[in-house]
Amino acid sequence: MKEKITTLYHILYQAYGPQGWWPGDSPLEVAVGAILTQNTNWKNVATAIARLKQAGLLNAEALFELPQEVLVEHIRPAGYYNIKARRLKSFLAFLFSAYGGSLEEMAAAELEEVRQQLLAVKGIGPETADSILLYALEKPIFVVDAYTFRILSRHNLISDPSSYDQLQSIFLQALPPDTALYKEYHALLVQTGKDCCRPRPHCEACPVQGFHGCP
């Protein structure tokens, strides 16, 4: 499996090149984006983040003190804005209670400790927690998502069903604990999923067509 996972990475990297993901000017912006991107596309999230920036609200203290009903209006472009406002408020309440509002202090804590704390925050599941850990806090944890499952399943690398933890462990066992590598690999899988490995696949354009049994 290690060889297959490594080969898949090299094929995708050669096809797409470096992705430079996750876009964000600060760890907080990345964390906010990870929560807002649930069930929506990044273009809408970028619009919501831009509105927060324009209002001078993209810092932990300002967001923490901002009334929830006002936050809702700023993040409306991201969709599900009432739910996401509550989730952002829950995350900020945790950040201030556990780390004094400092993502730098949060980043200094042990990975598994912070991961369990994040998973205890209402509205934050494994994918969102790991996105915050990897992209905002620079922790070596692999993020998996629907694209990851679809690509590995179609290439006969996993069985159906596979849990989040099972899928994640494949990458953690096959790859060295390298934050930059994990970021790049996840981003490449997302790009492949968007371009080719859609629910109705575009196999003829896929850079991994024919890899490990896929038509």
FIKOLZA-1660 file (N, C-alpha, C; in steps of 0.1 Angstrom, whole numbers, plus 5000, padded with zeros to 4 digits):
% residues 215
   i   px   py   pz ch aa at
   1 5008 4988 5000  A  M  N
   1 5000 5000 5000  A  M CA
   1 5009 5013 5000  A  M  C
   2 5020 5012 5008  A  K  N
   2 5029 5024 5008  A  K CA
   2 5033 5028 4994  A  K  C
   3 5037 5018 4986  A  E  N
   3 5042 5021 4973  A  E CA
   3 5031 5027 4964  A  E  C
   4 5019 5021 4965  A  K  N
   4 5007 5026 4957  A  K CA
   4 5004 5041 4961  A  K  C
   5 5003 5044 4974  A  I  N
   5 5000 5057 4979  A  I CA
   5 5011 5067 4974  A  I  C
   6 5023 5063 4975  A  T  N
   6 5035 5072 4970  A  T CA
   6 5034 5074 4955  A  T  C
   7 5031 5063 4948  A  T  N
   7 5030 5064 4933  A  T CA
   7 5019 5074 4929  A  T  C
   8 5008 5072 4936  A  L  N
   8 4996 5081 4933  A  L CA
   8 5000 5095 4935  A  L  C
   9 5007 5098 4945  A  Y  N
   9 5011 5112 4948  A  Y CA
   9 5019 5118 4937  A  Y  C
  10 5029 5110 4933  A  H  N
  10 5039 5115 4922  A  H CA
  10 5031 5117 4909  A  H  C
  11 5022 5108 4906  A  I  N
  11 5014 5110 4893  A  I CA
  11 5006 5123 4894  A  I  C
  12 5000 5125 4905  A  L  N
  12 4991 5137 4906  A  L CA
  12 5000 5150 4907  A  L  C
  13 5011 5149 4914  A  Y  N
  13 5020 5161 4914  A  Y CA
  13 5026 5164 4901  A  Y  C
  14 5029 5154 4893  A  Q  N
  14 5035 5157 4880  A  Q CA
  14 5024 5163 4871  A  Q  C
  15 5011 5159 4873  A  A  N
  15 5001 5163 4864  A  A CA
  15 4996 5178 4868  A  A  C
  16 4996 5181 4881  A  Y  N
  16 4990 5193 4885  A  Y CA
  16 5000 5203 4891  A  Y  C
  17 5011 5199 4895  A  G  N
  17 5021 5207 4902  A  G CA
  17 5016 5212 4915  A  G  C
  18 5024 5220 4922  A  P  N
  18 5021 5225 4936  A  P CA
  18 5008 5233 4936  A  P  C
  19 5000 5230 4946  A  Q  N
  19 4987 5236 4947  A  Q CA
  19 4987 5249 4956  A  Q  C
  20 4996 5250 4966  A  G  N
  20 4997 5262 4974  A  G CA
  20 4984 5263 4983  A  G  C
  21 4978 5252 4987  A  W  N
  21 4966 5253 4995  A  W CA
  21 4970 5251 5010  A  W  C
  22 4965 5258 5019  A  W  N
  22 4952 5264 5020  A  W CA
  22 4954 5279 5020  A  W  C
  23 4946 5287 5012  A  P  N
  23 4948 5301 5011  A  P CA
  23 4944 5308 5024  A  P  C
  24 4952 5318 5029  A  G  N
  24 4948 5325 5041  A  G CA
  24 4960 5333 5045  A  G  C
  25 4957 5345 5051  A  D  N
  25 4968 5354 5055  A  D CA
  25 4972 5351 5070  A  D  C
  26 4965 5343 5077  A  S  N
  26 4968 5341 5091  A  S CA
  26 4962 5327 5095  A  S  C
  27 4967 5321 5106  A  P  N
  27 4962 5309 5111  A  P CA
  27 4947 5310 5114  A  P  C
  28 4943 5322 5120  A  L  N
  28 4929 5324 5123  A  L CA
  28 4920 5324 5110  A  L  C
  29 4925 5330 5100  A  E  N
  29 4917 5330 5087  A  E CA
  29 4915 5316 5082  A  E  C
  30 4926 5308 5083  A  V  N
  30 4925 5294 5078  A  V CA
  30 4915 5287 5086  A  V  C
  31 4915 5288 5100  A  A  N
  31 4906 5281 5108  A  A CA
  31 4892 5286 5106  A  A  C
  32 4889 5298 5104  A  V  N
  32 4876 5303 5101  A  V CA
  32 4871 5297 5087  A  V  C
  33 4880 5297 5077  A  G  N
  33 4877 5291 5064  A  G CA
  33 4874 5277 5065  A  G  C
  34 4880 5269 5074  A  A  N
  34 4878 5255 5075  A  A CA
  34 4864 5253 5081  A  A  C
  35 4859 5261 5089  A  I  N
  35 4845 5260 5095  A  I CA
  35 4835 5265 5084  A  I  C
  36 4838 5276 5078  A  L  N
  36 4828 5281 5068  A  L CA
  36 4827 5272 5055  A  L  C
  37 4837 5265 5052  A  T  N
  37 4837 5257 5039  A  T CA
  37 4828 5244 5040  A  T  C
  38 4823 5241 5052  A  Q  N
  38 4815 5230 5054  A  Q CA
  38 4802 5232 5045  A  Q  C
  39 4800 5222 5036  A  N  N
  39 4788 5221 5027  A  N CA
  39 4787 5233 5018  A  N  C
  40 4798 5239 5013  A  T  N
  40 4797 5249 5004  A  T CA
  40 4810 5249 4996  A  T  C
  41 4810 5258 4985  A  N  N
  41 4823 5258 4977  A  N CA
  41 4831 5270 4982  A  N  C
  42 4844 5269 4978  A  W  N
  42 4854 5279 4984  A  W CA
  42 4851 5293 4979  A  W  C
  43 4846 5295 4967  A  K  N
  43 4843 5308 4962  A  K CA
  43 4834 5316 4972  A  K  C
  44 4823 5309 4977  A  N  N
  44 4814 5315 4986  A  N CA
  44 4821 5318 5000  A  N  C
  45 4830 5309 5004  A  V  N
  45 4837 5311 5016  A  V CA
  45 4847 5323 5015  A  V  C
  46 4853 5324 5004  A  A  N
  46 4862 5336 5001  A  A CA
  46 4855 5349 5002  A  A  C
  47 4843 5349 4997  A  T  N
  47 4835 5361 4997  A  T CA
  47 4832 5365 5012  A  T  C
  48 4828 5355 5020  A  A  N
  48 4825 5357 5034  A  A CA
  48 4837 5362 5042  A  A  C
  49 4848 5356 5039  A  I  N
  49 4861 5360 5046  A  I CA
  49 4864 5374 5042  A  I  C
  50 4863 5378 5029  A  A  N
  50 4866 5391 5024  A  A CA
  50 4857 5402 5032  A  A  C
  51 4845 5398 5034  A  R  N
  51 4836 5407 5041  A  R CA
  51 4840 5409 5056  A  R  C
  52 4845 5399 5062  A  L  N
  52 4850 5400 5075  A  L CA
  52 4862 5409 5076  A  L  C
  53 4871 5407 5066  A  K  N
  53 4883 5415 5065  A  K CA
  53 4880 5430 5063  A  K  C
  54 4871 5432 5054  A  Q  N
  54 4867 5446 5051  A  Q CA
  54 4861 5453 5063  A  Q  C
  55 4855 5446 5072  A  A  N
  55 4849 5451 5084  A  A CA
  55 4859 5452 5095  A  A  C
  56 4871 5447 5093  A  G  N
  56 4881 5447 5104  A  G CA
  56 4878 5437 5115  A  G  C
  57 4872 5426 5111  A  L  N
  57 4867 5416 5121  A  L CA
  57 4875 5403 5121  A  L  C
  58 4885 5402 5113  A  L  N
  58 4892 5389 5112  A  L CA
  58 4903 5388 5122  A  L  C
  59 4900 5390 5134  A  N  N
  59 4909 5387 5145  A  N CA
  59 4901 5381 5156  A  N  C
  60 4907 5373 5165  A  A  N
  60 4900 5364 5174  A  A CA
  60 4892 5372 5184  A  A  C
  61 4897 5383 5189  A  E  N
  61 4890 5391 5199  A  E CA
  61 4877 5397 5193  A  E  C
  62 4879 5403 5181  A  A  N
  62 4868 5410 5175  A  A CA
  62 4856 5400 5172  A  A  C
  63 4860 5388 5167  A  L  N
  63 4850 5378 5164  A  L CA
  63 4844 5372 5176  A  L  C
  64 4852 5371 5187  A  F  N
  64 4847 5366 5199  A  F CA
  64 4836 5375 5205  A  F  C
  65 4839 5388 5204  A  E  N
  65 4830 5398 5210  A  E CA
  65 4818 5402 5201  A  E  C
  66 4819 5399 5188  A  L  N
  66 4809 5402 5179  A  L CA
  66 4796 5395 5182  A  L  C
  67 4784 5402 5183  A  P  N
  67 4772 5395 5185  A  P CA
  67 4769 5385 5174  A  P  C
  68 4763 5374 5177  A  Q  N
  68 4761 5363 5168  A  Q CA
  68 4753 5368 5156  A  Q  C
  69 4743 5376 5159  A  E  N
  69 4734 5380 5149  A  E CA
  69 4741 5389 5139  A  E  C
  70 4751 5396 5143  A  V  N
  70 4759 5405 5134  A  V CA
  70 4768 5396 5126  A  V  C
  71 4774 5386 5132  A  L  N
  71 4783 5377 5125  A  L CA
  71 4776 5370 5114  A  L  C
  72 4763 5366 5116  A  V  N
  72 4755 5360 5106  A  V CA
  72 4755 5368 5093  A  V  C
  73 4753 5381 5095  A  E  N
  73 4752 5389 5083  A  E CA
  73 4765 5390 5075  A  E  C
  74 4776 5389 5082  A  H  N
  74 4789 5390 5075  A  H CA
  74 4792 5377 5068  A  H  C
  75 4788 5366 5073  A  I  N
  75 4792 5353 5067  A  I CA
  75 4780 5347 5058  A  I  C
  76 4770 5355 5056  A  R  N
  76 4759 5350 5048  A  R CA
  76 4763 5344 5035  A  R  C
  77 4773 5349 5027  A  P  N
  77 4776 5343 5014  A  P CA
  77 4780 5328 5016  A  P  C
  78 4785 5324 5027  A  A  N
  78 4790 5310 5029  A  A CA
  78 4779 5300 5030  A  A  C
  79 4766 5305 5031  A  G  N
  79 4755 5295 5032  A  G CA
  79 4754 5289 5046  A  G  C
  80 4742 5284 5049  A  Y  N
  80 4740 5278 5063  A  Y CA
  80 4746 5287 5073  A  Y  C
  81 4743 5300 5072  A  Y  N
  81 4750 5311 5080  A  Y CA
  81 4747 5310 5094  A  Y  C
  82 4734 5307 5098  A  N  N
  82 4731 5306 5112  A  N CA
  82 4738 5295 5119  A  N  C
  83 4738 5283 5112  A  I  N
  83 4746 5272 5118  A  I CA
  83 4760 5275 5119  A  I  C
  84 4766 5281 5108  A  K  N
  84 4780 5283 5108  A  K CA
  84 4784 5294 5118  A  K  C
  85 4776 5304 5120  A  A  N
  85 4778 5314 5130  A  A CA
  85 4779 5307 5144  A  A  C
  86 4770 5298 5147  A  R  N
  86 4770 5291 5160  A  R CA
  86 4783 5283 5161  A  R  C
  87 4787 5277 5150  A  R  N
  87 4799 5268 5151  A  R CA
  87 4812 5277 5153  A  R  C
  88 4812 5288 5146  A  L  N
  88 4823 5298 5148  A  L CA
  88 4824 5303 5162  A  L  C
  89 4812 5306 5168  A  K  N
  89 4812 5311 5182  A  K CA
  89 4816 5300 5191  A  K  C
  90 4812 5287 5188  A  S  N
  90 4817 5276 5197  A  S CA
  90 4832 5274 5196  A  S  C
  91 4837 5275 5184  A  F  N
  91 4852 5274 5183  A  F CA
  91 4859 5285 5190  A  F  C
  92 4854 5297 5189  A  L  N
  92 4860 5309 5195  A  L CA
  92 4859 5308 5211  A  L  C
  93 4848 5303 5215  A  A  N
  93 4846 5301 5230  A  A CA
  93 4857 5291 5235  A  A  C
  94 4859 5280 5227  A  F  N
  94 4869 5270 5231  A  F CA
  94 4883 5277 5231  A  F  C
  95 4886 5284 5220  A  L  N
  95 4899 5290 5218  A  L CA
  95 4902 5299 5230  A  L  C
  96 4893 5307 5234  A  F  N
  96 4895 5316 5246  A  F CA
  96 4896 5309 5259  A  F  C
  97 4887 5299 5261  A  S  N
  97 4887 5292 5274  A  S CA
  97 4900 5284 5276  A  S  C
  98 4904 5277 5265  A  A  N
  98 4916 5268 5266  A  A CA
  98 4929 5274 5263  A  A  C
  99 4929 5285 5254  A  Y  N
  99 4942 5290 5250  A  Y CA
  99 4943 5305 5250  A  Y  C
 100 4934 5312 5258  A  G  N
 100 4934 5326 5259  A  G CA
 100 4932 5333 5246  A  G  C
 101 4926 5327 5236  A  G  N
 101 4923 5333 5223  A  G CA
 101 4935 5333 5214  A  G  C
 102 4946 5325 5218  A  S  N
 102 4958 5325 5210  A  S CA
 102 4960 5312 5202  A  S  C
 103 4960 5313 5189  A  L  N
 103 4962 5301 5181  A  L CA
 103 4977 5297 5181  A  L  C
 104 4986 5306 5185  A  E  N
 104 5000 5303 5187  A  E CA
 104 5001 5293 5199  A  E  C
 105 4994 5296 5210  A  E  N
 105 4994 5287 5221  A  E CA
 105 4988 5274 5218  A  E  C
 106 4978 5275 5210  A  M  N
 106 4971 5262 5206  A  M CA
 106 4980 5254 5198  A  M  C
 107 4988 5260 5189  A  A  N
 107 4997 5253 5180  A  A CA
 107 5009 5247 5188  A  A  C
 108 5012 5252 5200  A  A  N
 108 5023 5247 5208  A  A CA
 108 5019 5234 5216  A  A  C
 109 5006 5231 5217  A  A  N
 109 5001 5220 5224  A  A CA
 109 5003 5207 5216  A  A  C
 110 5002 5196 5222  A  E  N
 110 5004 5183 5216  A  E CA
 110 4992 5180 5206  A  E  C
 111 4996 5175 5194  A  L  N
 111 4986 5172 5184  A  L CA
 111 4974 5165 5188  A  L  C
 112 4976 5153 5195  A  E  N
 112 4964 5145 5198  A  E CA
 112 4956 5152 5209  A  E  C
 113 4962 5160 5218  A  E  N
 113 4954 5167 5228  A  E CA
 113 4945 5177 5221  A  E  C
 114 4951 5185 5212  A  V  N
 114 4943 5196 5205  A  V CA
 114 4932 5189 5197  A  V  C
 115 4936 5178 5190  A  R  N
 115 4926 5172 5182  A  R CA
 115 4913 5167 5190  A  R  C
 116 4916 5161 5201  A  Q  N
 116 4904 5157 5209  A  Q CA
 116 4896 5169 5214  A  Q  C
 117 4903 5180 5217  A  Q  N
 117 4896 5192 5222  A  Q CA
 117 4888 5198 5211  A  Q  C
 118 4893 5198 5198  A  L  N
 118 4885 5203 5187  A  L CA
 118 4873 5194 5184  A  L  C
 119 4875 5181 5185  A  L  N
 119 4864 5172 5182  A  L CA
 119 4853 5173 5192  A  L  C
 120 4856 5179 5204  A  A  N
 120 4846 5181 5214  A  A CA
 120 4838 5194 5212  A  A  C
 121 4843 5202 5203  A  V  N
 121 4836 5215 5200  A  V CA
 121 4824 5212 5191  A  V  C
 122 4812 5217 5195  A  K  N
 122 4800 5214 5188  A  K CA
 122 4801 5219 5173  A  K  C
 123 4799 5210 5164  A  G  N
 123 4799 5214 5150  A  G CA
 123 4812 5211 5143  A  G  C
 124 4822 5207 5150  A  I  N
 124 4835 5204 5144  A  I CA
 124 4837 5189 5144  A  I  C
 125 4837 5183 5132  A  G  N
 125 4840 5169 5130  A  G CA
 125 4854 5167 5126  A  G  C
 126 4858 5154 5123  A  P  N
 126 4872 5151 5120  A  P CA
 126 4878 5159 5108  A  P  C
 127 4871 5160 5097  A  E  N
 127 4876 5167 5086  A  E CA
 127 4879 5182 5089  A  E  C
 128 4870 5189 5096  A  T  N
 128 4872 5203 5100  A  T CA
 128 4884 5204 5110  A  T  C
 129 4883 5195 5120  A  A  N
 129 4894 5195 5130  A  A CA
 129 4908 5193 5124  A  A  C
 130 4909 5183 5115  A  D  N
 130 4922 5180 5109  A  D CA
 130 4926 5191 5099  A  D  C
 131 4917 5198 5093  A  S  N
 131 4920 5209 5084  A  S CA
 131 4926 5221 5092  A  S  C
 132 4920 5223 5104  A  I  N
 132 4926 5233 5113  A  I CA
 132 4940 5229 5118  A  I  C
 133 4941 5217 5122  A  L  N
 133 4954 5212 5127  A  L CA
 133 4965 5213 5116  A  L  C
 134 4962 5208 5104  A  L  N
 134 4972 5208 5094  A  L CA
 134 4975 5221 5088  A  L  C
 135 4965 5229 5084  A  Y  N
 135 4967 5241 5076  A  Y CA
 135 4969 5253 5085  A  Y  C
 136 4962 5254 5096  A  A  N
 136 4963 5266 5105  A  A CA
 136 4974 5264 5116  A  A  C
 137 4975 5252 5121  A  L  N
 137 4985 5250 5132  A  L CA
 137 4997 5242 5128  A  L  C
 138 4998 5238 5115  A  E  N
 138 5010 5232 5110  A  E CA
 138 5013 5219 5117  A  E  C
 139 5003 5211 5120  A  K  N
 139 5005 5198 5127  A  K CA
 139 5004 5187 5116  A  K  C
 140 5013 5177 5118  A  P  N
 140 5013 5166 5108  A  P CA
 140 5002 5156 5109  A  P  C
 141 4990 5160 5104  A  I  N
 141 4978 5151 5103  A  I CA
 141 4973 5151 5089  A  I  C
 142 4968 5140 5084  A  F  N
 142 4963 5140 5071  A  F CA
 142 4948 5142 5070  A  F  C
 143 4944 5151 5062  A  V  N
 143 4930 5154 5060  A  V CA
 143 4924 5145 5049  A  V  C
 144 4913 5138 5052  A  V  N
 144 4906 5131 5042  A  V CA
 144 4892 5136 5040  A  V  C
 145 4886 5134 5028  A  D  N
 145 4873 5139 5026  A  D CA
 145 4866 5131 5015  A  D  C
 146 4855 5135 5010  A  A  N
 146 4847 5127 5000  A  A CA
 146 4856 5124 4988  A  A  C
 147 4864 5134 4984  A  Y  N
 147 4872 5132 4972  A  Y CA
 147 4882 5121 4974  A  Y  C
 148 4888 5120 4986  A  T  N
 148 4898 5110 4990  A  T CA
 148 4891 5096 4989  A  T  C
 149 4880 5095 4995  A  F  N
 149 4873 5082 4995  A  F CA
 149 4870 5078 4980  A  F  C
 150 4864 5087 4972  A  R  N
 150 4860 5084 4959  A  R CA
 150 4872 5079 4950  A  R  C
 151 4883 5087 4951  A  I  N
 151 4895 5083 4943  A  I CA
 151 4901 5070 4947  A  I  C
 152 4902 5068 4960  A  L  N
 152 4908 5055 4964  A  L CA
 152 4899 5043 4962  A  L  C
 153 4886 5046 4963  A  S  N
 153 4876 5035 4961  A  S CA
 153 4876 5031 4946  A  S  C
 154 4876 5041 4937  A  R  N
 154 4876 5038 4923  A  R CA
 154 4888 5031 4918  A  R  C
 155 4899 5033 4925  A  H  N
 155 4912 5027 4921  A  H CA
 155 4915 5014 4929  A  H  C
 156 4904 5009 4936  A  N  N
 156 4905 4997 4943  A  N CA
 156 4916 4996 4954  A  N  C
 157 4918 5008 4960  A  L  N
 157 4928 5008 4971  A  L CA
 157 4921 5007 4985  A  L  C
 158 4908 5008 4985  A  I  N
 158 4901 5007 4998  A  I CA
 158 4888 4999 4995  A  I  C
 159 4882 4994 5005  A  S  N
 159 4869 4987 5004  A  S CA
 159 4858 4996 5009  A  S  C
 160 4846 4994 5004  A  D  N
 160 4835 5002 5008  A  D CA
 160 4826 4994 5018  A  D  C
 161 4823 4999 5030  A  P  N
 161 4826 5013 5034  A  P CA
 161 4839 5013 5042  A  P  C
 162 4846 5025 5042  A  S  N
 162 4857 5027 5050  A  S CA
 162 4855 5040 5058  A  S  C
 163 4858 5039 5071  A  S  N
 163 4856 5050 5080  A  S CA
 163 4867 5061 5078  A  S  C
 164 4864 5073 5083  A  Y  N
 164 4874 5084 5082  A  Y CA
 164 4887 5079 5088  A  Y  C
 165 4887 5073 5100  A  D  N
 165 4899 5069 5106  A  D CA
 165 4907 5059 5099  A  D  C
 166 4899 5050 5093  A  Q  N
 166 4906 5039 5084  A  Q CA
 166 4913 5045 5072  A  Q  C
 167 4906 5055 5066  A  L  N
 167 4911 5061 5054  A  L CA
 167 4923 5069 5058  A  L  C
 168 4922 5077 5068  A  Q  N
 168 4933 5085 5073  A  Q CA
 168 4946 5077 5076  A  Q  C
 169 4944 5065 5083  A  S  N
 169 4955 5057 5087  A  S CA
 169 4963 5052 5075  A  S  C
 170 4956 5050 5064  A  I  N
 170 4963 5045 5052  A  I CA
 170 4974 5055 5048  A  I  C
 171 4971 5068 5049  A  F  N
 171 4981 5078 5045  A  F CA
 171 4991 5080 5056  A  F  C
 172 4987 5080 5068  A  L  N
 172 4996 5082 5079  A  L CA
 172 5007 5071 5080  A  L  C
 173 5002 5059 5076  A  Q  N
 173 5012 5047 5077  A  Q CA
 173 5020 5047 5064  A  Q  C
 174 5015 5052 5053  A  A  N
 174 5023 5051 5041  A  A CA
 174 5033 5062 5039  A  A  C
 175 5030 5074 5045  A  L  N
 175 5038 5086 5043  A  L CA
 175 5046 5090 5055  A  L  C
 176 5057 5097 5054  A  P  N
 176 5064 5102 5065  A  P CA
 176 5056 5113 5072  A  P  C
 177 5058 5116 5084  A  P  N
 177 5051 5127 5091  A  P CA
 177 5055 5141 5086  A  P  C
 178 5051 5145 5075  A  D  N
 178 5056 5157 5068  A  D CA
 178 5044 5166 5065  A  D  C
 179 5043 5177 5072  A  T  N
 179 5032 5186 5071  A  T CA
 179 5030 5191 5057  A  T  C
 180 5041 5195 5051  A  A  N
 180 5041 5201 5037  A  A CA
 180 5036 5190 5027  A  A  C
 181 5040 5178 5029  A  L  N
 181 5036 5167 5020  A  L CA
 181 5021 5164 5022  A  L  C
 182 5017 5164 5034  A  Y  N
 182 5002 5162 5037  A  Y CA
 182 4994 5172 5031  A  Y  C
 183 4998 5185 5032  A  K  N
 183 4990 5196 5026  A  K CA
 183 4989 5194 5011  A  K  C
 184 5001 5191 5005  A  E  N
 184 5001 5190 4990  A  E CA
 184 4993 5178 4985  A  E  C
 185 4994 5167 4992  A  Y  N
 185 4987 5155 4988  A  Y CA
 185 4972 5157 4989  A  Y  C
 186 4968 5162 5000  A  H  N
 186 4953 5165 5002  A  H CA
 186 4948 5174 4991  A  H  C
 187 4956 5185 4988  A  A  N
 187 4951 5195 4978  A  A CA
 187 4951 5189 4964  A  A  C
 188 4960 5180 4961  A  L  N
 188 4960 5173 4948  A  L CA
 188 4948 5164 4946  A  L  C
 189 4945 5157 4957  A  L  N
 189 4933 5148 4957  A  L CA
 189 4920 5156 4954  A  L  C
 190 4920 5168 4961  A  V  N
 190 4908 5176 4959  A  V CA
 190 4907 5181 4945  A  V  C
 191 4918 5185 4939  A  Q  N
 191 4918 5190 4926  A  Q CA
 191 4914 5179 4916  A  Q  C
 192 4919 5167 4918  A  T  N
 192 4916 5156 4910  A  T CA
 192 4901 5153 4911  A  T  C
 193 4896 5153 4923  A  G  N
 193 4881 5151 4925  A  G CA
 193 4873 5161 4918  A  G  C
 194 4877 5174 4918  A  K  N
 194 4869 5184 4911  A  K CA
 194 4870 5183 4896  A  K  C
 195 4882 5180 4891  A  D  N
 195 4884 5180 4877  A  D CA
 195 4879 5168 4870  A  D  C
 196 4882 5156 4876  A  C  N
 196 4879 5144 4869  A  C CA
 196 4871 5134 4877  A  C  C
 197 4875 5131 4889  A  C  N
 197 4868 5120 4897  A  C CA
 197 4855 5125 4903  A  C  C
 198 4846 5130 4895  A  R  N
 198 4833 5135 4900  A  R CA
 198 4824 5123 4902  A  R  C
 199 4812 5126 4907  A  P  N
 199 4802 5115 4909  A  P CA
 199 4800 5108 4895  A  P  C
 200 4799 5116 4884  A  R  N
 200 4800 5111 4871  A  R CA
 200 4814 5113 4865  A  R  C
 201 4822 5103 4866  A  P  N
 201 4837 5106 4863  A  P CA
 201 4840 5110 4849  A  P  C
 202 4851 5118 4848  A  H  N
 202 4856 5121 4835  A  H CA
 202 4870 5114 4833  A  H  C
 203 4869 5101 4832  A  C  N
 203 4881 5093 4832  A  C CA
 203 4891 5096 4821  A  C  C
 204 4885 5100 4809  A  E  N
 204 4894 5103 4798  A  E CA
 204 4904 5114 4800  A  E  C
 205 4901 5123 4810  A  A  N
 205 4910 5134 4813  A  A CA
 205 4918 5132 4825  A  A  C
 206 4916 5121 4832  A  C  N
 206 4922 5119 4845  A  C CA
 206 4936 5115 4844  A  C  C
 207 4945 5121 4852  A  P  N
 207 4960 5118 4851  A  P CA
 207 4963 5104 4856  A  P  C
 208 4954 5098 4864  A  V  N
 208 4956 5085 4870  A  V CA
 208 4947 5074 4863  A  V  C
 209 4942 5077 4851  A  Q  N
 209 4935 5068 4844  A  Q CA
 209 4943 5055 4842  A  Q  C
 210 4937 5044 4845  A  G  N
 210 4944 5031 4844  A  G CA
 210 4953 5027 4856  A  G  C
 211 4954 5036 4866  A  F  N
 211 4962 5033 4877  A  F CA
 211 4955 5023 4886  A  F  C
 212 4960 5012 4889  A  H  N
 212 4956 5002 4899  A  H CA
 212 4941 4998 4896  A  H  C
 213 4939 4994 4883  A  G  N
 213 4926 4988 4880  A  G CA
 213 4915 4997 4876  A  G  C
 214 4917 5011 4877  A  C  N
 214 4906 5020 4873  A  C CA
 214 4906 5020 4858  A  C  C
 215 4894 5020 4852  A  P  N
 215 4893 5021 4837  A  P CA
 215 4900 5033 4831  A  P  C
% end
